[in-house]
Amino acid sequence: MEEGTLAEWLVPDGETVAEGQPLYVLESDKSAQEIESPGSGTLKIAAAVGEVYKVGDVLGEIV
């Protein structure tokens, strides 16, 4: 997978999240995957739903 479409944020911007909690849905040509939080903190969203992003692009941060 080289890129994917951000289909949906599962957590609103500014919400407190826990490590392992699903954050967003990323769609590729063959599948849709829920991506989990790598850590705990407050989610700061930086990416828009419906846009295509390359692997490694920053979609948000946990602060």
C-alpha positions as CSV (number, residue, x, y, z in Angstrom):
1,M,0.0,0.0,0.0
2,E,1.4,3.3,-1.0
3,E,-1.5,5.6,-0.4
4,G,-5.0,5.6,1.0
5,T,-8.1,7.7,1.4
6,L,-9.1,9.0,4.8
7,A,-12.7,7.8,5.0
8,E,-13.7,8.8,8.5
9,W,-12.4,10.1,11.8
10,L,-13.8,8.0,14.6
11,V,-12.8,10.5,17.3
12,P,-13.5,14.3,17.1
13,D,-10.6,16.8,17.2
14,G,-9.6,17.7,20.7
15,E,-10.9,14.5,22.2
16,T,-8.9,12.5,24.7
17,V,-7.9,9.1,23.3
18,A,-6.3,6.0,24.8
19,E,-3.6,3.9,23.3
20,G,-5.1,1.2,21.1
21,Q,-8.4,3.1,20.6
22,P,-9.5,3.3,16.9
23,L,-8.9,6.8,15.5
24,Y,-9.8,6.7,11.9
25,V,-10.7,4.6,8.9
26,L,-8.3,4.4,6.0
27,E,-9.5,3.0,2.7
28,S,-7.3,1.5,-0.1
29,D,-8.3,-0.2,-3.4
30,K,-8.8,-3.5,-1.6
31,S,-9.8,-2.8,2.0
32,A,-10.8,-0.4,4.7
33,Q,-8.9,-0.5,8.0
34,E,-9.5,1.1,11.4
35,I,-6.2,2.6,12.5
36,E,-5.5,2.6,16.3
37,S,-3.9,5.3,18.4
38,P,-0.2,4.7,19.1
39,G,-0.5,6.5,22.4
40,S,-2.7,8.3,24.9
41,G,-3.4,12.0,25.0
42,T,-5.4,14.6,23.1
43,L,-6.0,14.2,19.4
44,K,-5.2,17.1,17.1
45,I,-6.5,16.4,13.6
46,A,-4.5,17.7,10.7
47,A,-6.0,15.8,7.7
48,A,-9.4,16.1,5.9
49,V,-11.8,13.3,5.3
50,G,-12.0,12.3,1.6
51,E,-8.5,13.2,0.8
52,V,-5.8,10.8,-0.4
53,Y,-2.6,10.5,1.7
54,K,0.7,8.7,1.1
55,V,2.0,6.2,3.7
56,G,4.0,8.3,6.2
57,D,1.9,11.5,5.9
58,V,0.9,13.0,9.2
59,L,-2.9,12.9,9.6
60,G,-3.0,14.1,13.2
61,E,-1.0,14.0,16.4
62,I,-1.5,12.9,20.0
63,V,-0.3,15.5,22.5
